[in-house]
Amino acid sequence: MTHGLPLSLVIIDDHPLFRRGVVQLIDEDPEFTIIGEASGGQEGISLVCQLEPDMVLLDLNMKDMSGIDVLKEIKAWKLDSLIIMLTVSDQADDLMTALRSGADGYLLKETEPETLLLKLKEAAQGQVTLSDRMASLLAHSLRADSGPKTPDEAGLTEQEQRVLEHISTGMSNKLIARELDITEGTVKVHVKNLLRKLNLRSRLEAAIWMLEQRRR
């Protein structure tokens, strides 16, 4: 995913004071620009589809519809926008549901302002974007899972392992295809197969799983 600077953002959150604080924070950084705000899910979906921002900051719990439903609907439009959940919920179920619904990151509203900006910049570069506490929670969930513990145990082919390595560095399917000299369609098949073999349901889970492998 390639961007020019500044990166365009849309915020979807039904708490006006929180939105104002995030806008003020982001406006101080020349690498970002806020191009839209929405106070609810339906308004947010329309705004994102109209503006096609580089990134969306999305609350999990809103009055008119859940952030997960908003996430799924935006993802169904096949836009290039990165969608980062920004929420108060530190529950494992909410984290896993968001990731498996296509979220590109999961950050807590308690995150320090400087750290939040750093995490958003990491997301723009394709890196795994989770609050530290949520990354630990996800890693713990994956360790406790009954799925395979190593690439060999999962029966990954050499090419699937190469694709997984690139996923863990944040590469898109298009970049992986270029790097491995294969078609983007072939990459998608490899991703689907490796997720099935690892008993995972999202690229972010796969990236965390691979990072855990490197720590062993």
Buried (B, 14 or more C-beta within 10 A) or exposed (E): BEBEEBBBBBBBBBBEEBBEEBBEBBEEEEEBBBBBBBBBBBBBBEBBEEBBBBBBBBBBBBEEBBBBBBBEBBBEEEBEBBBBBBBBBBEEEBBBBBBBBBBBBBBBBEBEEEEBBEBBBBBBEBBBBBBEEBBEBBBEBBEEBEEBBEBEEBEBEEBBBBBBBBBBBBBBBEBBBEBBEBEEEBBBEBBEBBBEBBBBBBBBBBBBBBBBBEEE
